[in-house]
Amino acid sequence: MNISFSKSAIKDLEQIKEYYLEQGAPHIGIDFVTAIVEHVETLAKHPDIGRMVPEFNDELIRELIHVPFRVVYLRESKSIKVIRVWRSERILHLPK
């Protein structure tokens, strides 16, 4: 199964690294991003391990929890697209 990252997800990962760099702990940001990408790679063989995102109530929009982050992805028939990487306490909203 092919895995890709949206521009917004890439930006989210970059912001994670930037945040920890600003906090004086760049290694933590790098470690988080590396671990998140490795976690996402498990979706290639197990695309349904993530739960359905409760806020969207759509079987195709799923998430992995990588504390303290939510990795939101779209599961398609032959691909996975990571949409966003957000702090887990963040509430998602449907577009109006």
KOLLUM-283914 format. One record per atom (N, C-alpha, C): x negated, y negated, z negated; atom name; residue in one letter. Coordinates in Angstrom, 2 decimals. Layout:
<nodes>
+---------+---------+---------+------+------+
|       u |       v |       w | name | resn |
+---------+---------+---------+------+------+
|       X |       Y |       Z |   CA |    A |
...
+---------+---------+---------+------+------+
</nodes>
This chain:
<nodes>
+---------+---------+---------+------+------+
|       u |       v |       w | name | resn |
+---------+---------+---------+------+------+
|   -0.85 |    1.17 |    0.00 |    N |    M |
|    0.00 |    0.00 |    0.00 |   CA |    M |
|   -0.90 |   -1.24 |    0.00 |    C |    M |
|   -0.61 |   -2.17 |    0.88 |    N |    N |
|   -1.38 |   -3.41 |    1.01 |   CA |    N |
|   -0.99 |   -4.39 |   -0.11 |    C |    N |
|   -1.98 |   -5.03 |   -0.71 |    N |    I |
|   -1.75 |   -6.03 |   -1.75 |   CA |    I |
|   -2.31 |   -7.36 |   -1.28 |    C |    I |
|   -1.49 |   -8.42 |   -1.43 |    N |    S |
|   -1.96 |   -9.77 |   -1.09 |   CA |    S |
|   -1.54 |  -10.73 |   -2.20 |    C |    S |
|   -2.18 |  -11.89 |   -2.21 |    N |    F |
|   -1.89 |  -12.93 |   -3.20 |   CA |    F |
|   -1.39 |  -14.18 |   -2.46 |    C |    F |
|   -0.31 |  -14.76 |   -2.94 |    N |    S |
|    0.17 |  -16.02 |   -2.38 |   CA |    S |
|   -0.79 |  -17.14 |   -2.76 |    C |    S |
|   -0.70 |  -18.26 |   -2.06 |    N |    K |
|   -1.54 |  -19.42 |   -2.39 |   CA |    K |
|   -1.29 |  -19.86 |   -3.83 |    C |    K |
|   -0.03 |  -19.80 |   -4.26 |    N |    S |
|    0.28 |  -20.24 |   -5.63 |   CA |    S |
|   -0.33 |  -19.29 |   -6.66 |    C |    S |
|   -0.37 |  -18.00 |   -6.38 |    N |    A |
|   -0.99 |  -17.05 |   -7.31 |   CA |    A |
|   -2.49 |  -17.27 |   -7.39 |    C |    A |
|   -3.11 |  -17.53 |   -6.25 |    N |    I |
|   -4.55 |  -17.82 |   -6.24 |   CA |    I |
|   -4.83 |  -19.09 |   -7.05 |    C |    I |
|   -3.99 |  -20.10 |   -6.86 |    N |    K |
|   -4.15 |  -21.34 |   -7.62 |   CA |    K |
|   -3.98 |  -21.07 |   -9.12 |    C |    K |
|   -3.01 |  -20.23 |   -9.48 |    N |    D |
|   -2.82 |  -19.88 |  -10.89 |   CA |    D |
|   -4.08 |  -19.24 |  -11.47 |    C |    D |
|   -4.69 |  -18.32 |  -10.74 |    N |    L |
|   -5.92 |  -17.66 |  -11.21 |   CA |    L |
|   -7.06 |  -18.67 |  -11.35 |    C |    L |
|   -7.16 |  -19.58 |  -10.40 |    N |    E |
|   -8.19 |  -20.62 |  -10.48 |   CA |    E |
|   -7.97 |  -21.50 |  -11.70 |    C |    E |
|   -6.71 |  -21.82 |  -12.00 |    N |    Q |
|   -6.40 |  -22.66 |  -13.15 |   CA |    Q |
|   -6.71 |  -21.96 |  -14.47 |    C |    Q |
|   -6.54 |  -20.65 |  -14.50 |    N |    I |
|   -6.92 |  -19.89 |  -15.70 |   CA |    I |
|   -8.42 |  -20.05 |  -15.95 |    C |    I |
|   -9.20 |  -19.87 |  -14.90 |    N |    K |
|  -10.66 |  -20.04 |  -15.05 |   CA |    K |
|  -11.01 |  -21.47 |  -15.46 |    C |    K |
|  -10.37 |  -22.46 |  -14.83 |    N |    E |
|  -10.65 |  -23.86 |  -15.16 |   CA |    E |
|  -10.32 |  -24.18 |  -16.61 |    C |    E |
|   -9.18 |  -23.66 |  -17.09 |    N |    Y |
|   -8.76 |  -23.92 |  -18.46 |   CA |    Y |
|   -9.83 |  -23.45 |  -19.45 |    C |    Y |
|  -10.28 |  -22.22 |  -19.28 |    N |    Y |
|  -11.27 |  -21.68 |  -20.22 |   CA |    Y |
|  -12.63 |  -22.34 |  -20.05 |    C |    Y |
|  -12.95 |  -22.79 |  -18.86 |    N |    L |
|  -14.18 |  -23.56 |  -18.65 |   CA |    L |
|  -14.11 |  -24.86 |  -19.45 |    C |    L |
|  -12.95 |  -25.54 |  -19.39 |    N |    E |
|  -12.76 |  -26.79 |  -20.14 |   CA |    E |
|  -12.81 |  -26.55 |  -21.64 |    C |    E |
|  -12.42 |  -25.35 |  -22.07 |    N |    Q |
|  -12.43 |  -25.02 |  -23.50 |   CA |    Q |
|  -13.83 |  -24.57 |  -23.97 |    C |    Q |
|  -14.79 |  -24.55 |  -23.05 |    N |    G |
|  -16.14 |  -24.16 |  -23.40 |   CA |    G |
|  -16.36 |  -22.67 |  -23.45 |    C |    G |
|  -15.44 |  -21.89 |  -22.85 |    N |    A |
|  -15.56 |  -20.44 |  -22.86 |   CA |    A |
|  -15.30 |  -19.89 |  -21.46 |    C |    A |
|  -16.16 |  -20.25 |  -20.50 |    N |    P |
|  -15.91 |  -19.83 |  -19.11 |   CA |    P |
|  -15.87 |  -18.31 |  -18.93 |    C |    P |
|  -16.61 |  -17.58 |  -19.75 |    N |    H |
|  -16.62 |  -16.12 |  -19.64 |   CA |    H |
|  -15.24 |  -15.52 |  -19.91 |    C |    H |
|  -14.46 |  -16.15 |  -20.79 |    N |    I |
|  -13.12 |  -15.64 |  -21.09 |   CA |    I |
|  -12.22 |  -15.78 |  -19.85 |    C |    I |
|  -12.29 |  -16.92 |  -19.18 |    N |    G |
|  -11.50 |  -17.12 |  -17.96 |   CA |    G |
|  -11.88 |  -16.13 |  -16.88 |    C |    G |
|  -13.16 |  -15.92 |  -16.69 |    N |    I |
|  -13.63 |  -14.97 |  -15.68 |   CA |    I |
|  -13.17 |  -13.55 |  -16.03 |    C |    I |
|  -13.30 |  -13.20 |  -17.32 |    N |    D |
|  -12.86 |  -11.87 |  -17.75 |   CA |    D |
|  -11.37 |  -11.67 |  -17.54 |    C |    D |
|  -10.55 |  -12.70 |  -17.87 |    N |    F |
|   -9.10 |  -12.60 |  -17.66 |   CA |    F |
|   -8.78 |  -12.39 |  -16.19 |    C |    F |
|   -9.35 |  -13.20 |  -15.33 |    N |    V |
|   -9.05 |  -13.11 |  -13.90 |   CA |    V |
|   -9.48 |  -11.75 |  -13.36 |    C |    V |
|  -10.65 |  -11.29 |  -13.74 |    N |    T |
|  -11.12 |   -9.98 |  -13.29 |   CA |    T |
|  -10.17 |   -8.88 |  -13.75 |    C |    T |
|   -9.77 |   -8.92 |  -15.00 |    N |    A |
|   -8.87 |   -7.89 |  -15.55 |   CA |    A |
|   -7.49 |   -7.95 |  -14.89 |    C |    A |
|   -6.99 |   -9.15 |  -14.62 |    N |    I |
|   -5.69 |   -9.29 |  -13.96 |   CA |    I |
|   -5.75 |   -8.68 |  -12.55 |    C |    I |
|   -6.79 |   -8.99 |  -11.81 |    N |    V |
|   -6.93 |   -8.45 |  -10.44 |   CA |    V |
|   -7.03 |   -6.92 |  -10.50 |    C |    V |
|   -7.78 |   -6.40 |  -11.44 |    N |    E |
|   -7.89 |   -4.94 |  -11.58 |   CA |    E |
|   -6.54 |   -4.33 |  -11.92 |    C |    E |
|   -5.77 |   -4.99 |  -12.78 |    N |    H |
|   -4.44 |   -4.51 |  -13.13 |   CA |    H |
|   -3.54 |   -4.49 |  -11.89 |    C |    H |
|   -3.60 |   -5.56 |  -11.11 |    N |    V |
|   -2.80 |   -5.66 |   -9.88 |   CA |    V |
|   -3.18 |   -4.53 |   -8.91 |    C |    V |
|   -4.45 |   -4.18 |   -8.84 |    N |    E |
|   -4.90 |   -3.14 |   -7.92 |   CA |    E |
|   -4.23 |   -1.79 |   -8.20 |    C |    E |
|   -3.77 |   -1.56 |   -9.44 |    N |    T |
|   -3.08 |   -0.31 |   -9.75 |   CA |    T |
|   -1.75 |   -0.21 |   -9.01 |    C |    T |
|   -1.22 |   -1.34 |   -8.55 |    N |    L |
|    0.04 |   -1.34 |   -7.82 |   CA |    L |
|   -0.07 |   -0.63 |   -6.46 |    C |    L |
|   -1.27 |   -0.53 |   -5.92 |    N |    A |
|   -1.45 |    0.14 |   -4.63 |   CA |    A |
|   -0.94 |    1.58 |   -4.69 |    C |    A |
|   -1.17 |    2.24 |   -5.81 |    N |    K |
|   -0.72 |    3.63 |   -5.97 |   CA |    K |
|    0.57 |    3.75 |   -6.77 |    C |    K |
|    0.86 |    2.73 |   -7.57 |    N |    H |
|    2.03 |    2.79 |   -8.45 |   CA |    H |
|    2.81 |    1.46 |   -8.38 |    C |    H |
|    3.45 |    1.18 |   -7.24 |    N |    P |
|    4.08 |   -0.13 |   -7.05 |   CA |    P |
|    5.26 |   -0.43 |   -7.96 |    C |    P |
|    5.81 |    0.60 |   -8.58 |    N |    D |
|    6.99 |    0.39 |   -9.43 |   CA |    D |
|    6.67 |    0.37 |  -10.92 |    C |    D |
|    5.38 |    0.29 |  -11.29 |    N |    I |
|    5.07 |    0.30 |  -12.72 |   CA |    I |
|    5.49 |   -1.00 |  -13.40 |    C |    I |
|    5.60 |   -2.07 |  -12.64 |    N |    G |
|    6.06 |   -3.32 |  -13.23 |   CA |    G |
|    7.56 |   -3.29 |  -13.45 |    C |    G |
|    8.00 |   -4.03 |  -14.44 |    N |    R |
|    9.44 |   -4.09 |  -14.69 |   CA |    R |
|   10.08 |   -5.14 |  -13.80 |    C |    R |
|   11.38 |   -5.00 |  -13.61 |    N |    M |
|   12.14 |   -6.01 |  -12.88 |   CA |    M |
|   12.11 |   -7.30 |  -13.69 |    C |    M |
|   11.90 |   -8.44 |  -13.05 |    N |    V |
|   11.87 |   -9.72 |  -13.75 |   CA |    V |
|   13.30 |  -10.05 |  -14.19 |    C |    V |
|   13.54 |  -10.13 |  -15.50 |    N |    P |
|   14.91 |  -10.32 |  -15.99 |   CA |    P |
|   15.58 |  -11.59 |  -15.46 |    C |    P |
|   14.81 |  -12.65 |  -15.29 |    N |    E |
|   15.40 |  -13.92 |  -14.85 |   CA |    E |
|   15.95 |  -13.86 |  -13.42 |    C |    E |
|   15.44 |  -12.94 |  -12.60 |    N |    F |
|   15.86 |  -12.88 |  -11.20 |   CA |    F |
|   16.84 |  -11.75 |  -10.92 |    C |    F |
|   16.83 |  -10.69 |  -11.74 |    N |    N |
|   17.75 |   -9.57 |  -11.58 |   CA |    N |
|   17.73 |   -9.02 |  -10.15 |    C |    N |
|   16.53 |   -8.81 |   -9.63 |    N |    D |
|   16.32 |   -8.31 |   -8.27 |   CA |    D |
|   15.28 |   -7.20 |   -8.35 |    C |    D |
|   15.64 |   -6.00 |   -7.90 |    N |    E |
|   14.73 |   -4.85 |   -7.97 |   CA |    E |
|   13.39 |   -5.08 |   -7.27 |    C |    E |
|   13.36 |   -5.97 |   -6.29 |    N |    L |
|   12.14 |   -6.20 |   -5.52 |   CA |    L |
|   11.20 |   -7.21 |   -6.18 |    C |    L |
|   11.69 |   -8.01 |   -7.10 |    N |    I |
|   10.86 |   -8.98 |   -7.81 |   CA |    I |
|   10.51 |   -8.37 |   -9.17 |    C |    I |
|    9.25 |   -8.02 |   -9.33 |    N |    R |
|    8.81 |   -7.28 |  -10.50 |   CA |    R |
|    7.64 |   -8.01 |  -11.17 |    C |    R |
|    7.25 |   -7.54 |  -12.33 |    N |    E |
|    6.13 |   -8.17 |  -13.02 |   CA |    E |
|    5.34 |   -7.15 |  -13.82 |    C |    E |
|    4.06 |   -7.44 |  -13.89 |    N |    L |
|    3.16 |   -6.75 |  -14.80 |   CA |    L |
|    2.91 |   -7.70 |  -15.96 |    C |    L |
|    2.88 |   -7.18 |  -17.15 |    N |    I |
|    2.52 |   -8.00 |  -18.30 |   CA |    I |
|    1.05 |   -7.74 |  -18.58 |    C |    I |
|    0.28 |   -8.80 |  -18.52 |    N |    H |
|   -1.15 |   -8.73 |  -18.86 |   CA |    H |
|   -1.34 |   -9.84 |  -19.89 |    C |    H |
|   -1.11 |   -9.49 |  -21.13 |    N |    V |
|   -1.05 |  -10.47 |  -22.22 |   CA |    V |
|   -2.24 |  -11.41 |  -22.17 |    C |    V |
|   -2.01 |  -12.72 |  -22.21 |    N |    P |
|   -0.74 |  -13.42 |  -22.38 |   CA |    P |
|   -0.11 |  -13.88 |  -21.06 |    C |    P |
|   -0.28 |  -13.12 |  -20.00 |    N |    F |
|    0.22 |  -13.54 |  -18.69 |   CA |    F |
|    1.27 |  -12.59 |  -18.12 |    C |    F |
|    2.10 |  -13.15 |  -17.26 |    N |    R |
|    3.07 |  -12.40 |  -16.47 |   CA |    R |
|    2.60 |  -12.48 |  -15.02 |    C |    R |
|    2.40 |  -11.34 |  -14.40 |    N |    V |
|    1.98 |  -11.30 |  -13.01 |   CA |    V |
|    3.22 |  -10.91 |  -12.20 |    C |    V |
|    3.81 |  -11.89 |  -11.53 |    N |    V |
|    5.05 |  -11.69 |  -10.80 |   CA |    V |
|    4.72 |  -11.33 |   -9.35 |    C |    V |
|    5.35 |  -10.25 |   -8.88 |    N |    Y |
|    5.07 |   -9.80 |   -7.52 |   CA |    Y |
|    6.35 |   -9.37 |   -6.79 |    C |    Y |
|    6.26 |   -9.40 |   -5.49 |    N |    L |
|    7.35 |   -8.96 |   -4.62 |   CA |    L |
|    6.96 |   -7.60 |   -4.07 |    C |    L |
|    7.81 |   -6.63 |   -4.33 |    N |    R |
|    7.54 |   -5.27 |   -3.85 |   CA |    R |
|    8.33 |   -5.07 |   -2.56 |    C |    R |
|    7.60 |   -4.91 |   -1.47 |    N |    E |
|    8.23 |   -4.64 |   -0.19 |   CA |    E |
|    7.96 |   -3.18 |    0.17 |    C |    E |
|    8.49 |   -2.71 |    1.28 |    N |    S |
|    8.38 |   -1.29 |    1.60 |   CA |    S |
|    6.94 |   -0.81 |    1.74 |    C |    S |
|    6.07 |   -1.62 |    2.33 |    N |    K |
|    4.69 |   -1.18 |    2.54 |   CA |    K |
|    3.66 |   -2.17 |    1.99 |    C |    K |
|    4.12 |   -3.12 |    1.20 |    N |    S |
|    3.18 |   -4.11 |    0.68 |   CA |    S |
|    3.64 |   -4.68 |   -0.66 |    C |    S |
|    2.67 |   -5.26 |   -1.33 |    N |    I |
|    2.89 |   -5.98 |   -2.59 |   CA |    I |
|    2.35 |   -7.38 |   -2.38 |    C |    I |
|    3.14 |   -8.39 |   -2.75 |    N |    K |
|    2.65 |   -9.76 |   -2.69 |   CA |    K |
|    2.75 |  -10.37 |   -4.08 |    C |    K |
|    1.59 |  -10.70 |   -4.65 |    N |    V |
|    1.58 |  -11.36 |   -5.96 |   CA |    V |
|    2.00 |  -12.80 |   -5.73 |    C |    V |
|    3.05 |  -13.21 |   -6.43 |    N |    I |
|    3.64 |  -14.52 |   -6.22 |   CA |    I |
|    3.08 |  -15.55 |   -7.20 |    C |    I |
|    3.05 |  -15.20 |   -8.48 |    N |    R |
|    2.57 |  -16.13 |   -9.51 |   CA |    R |
|    1.92 |  -15.36 |  -10.65 |    C |    R |
|    1.08 |  -16.08 |  -11.39 |    N |    V |
|    0.48 |  -15.57 |  -12.62 |   CA |    V |
|    0.72 |  -16.65 |  -13.66 |    C |    V |
|    1.66 |  -16.38 |  -14.57 |    N |    W |
|    2.08 |  -17.38 |  -15.54 |   CA |    W |
|    1.86 |  -16.91 |  -16.96 |    C |    W |
|    1.78 |  -17.87 |  -17.87 |    N |    R |
|    1.76 |  -17.54 |  -19.29 |   CA |    R |
|    3.04 |  -16.78 |  -19.62 |    C |    R |
|    2.95 |  -15.77 |  -20.46 |    N |    S |
|    4.09 |  -14.90 |  -20.72 |   CA |    S |
|    5.26 |  -15.59 |  -21.42 |    C |    S |
|    4.99 |  -16.67 |  -22.13 |    N |    E |
|    6.10 |  -17.35 |  -22.81 |   CA |    E |
|    6.89 |  -18.27 |  -21.88 |    C |    E |
|    6.42 |  -18.45 |  -20.67 |    N |    R |
|    7.10 |  -19.32 |  -19.73 |   CA |    R |
|    8.39 |  -18.66 |  -19.21 |    C |    R |
|    9.46 |  -19.43 |  -19.20 |    N |    I |
|   10.74 |  -18.97 |  -18.67 |   CA |    I |
|   10.79 |  -19.28 |  -17.19 |    C |    I |
|   11.13 |  -18.29 |  -16.39 |    N |    L |
|   11.23 |  -18.49 |  -14.95 |   CA |    L |
|   12.62 |  -19.00 |  -14.60 |    C |    L |
|   12.72 |  -19.82 |  -13.60 |    N |    H |
|   14.00 |  -20.36 |  -13.15 |   CA |    H |
|   14.18 |  -20.07 |  -11.68 |    C |    H |
|   15.40 |  -19.77 |  -11.32 |    N |    L |
|   15.74 |  -19.59 |   -9.91 |   CA |    L |
|   15.72 |  -20.94 |   -9.21 |    C |    L |
|   15.27 |  -21.00 |   -7.97 |    N |    P |
|   15.34 |  -22.26 |   -7.22 |   CA |    P |
|   16.79 |  -22.65 |   -6.98 |    C |    P |
|   17.04 |  -23.95 |   -6.99 |    N |    K |
|   18.42 |  -24.44 |   -6.78 |   CA |    K |
|   18.69 |  -24.68 |   -5.32 |    C |    K |
+---------+---------+---------+------+------+
</nodes>
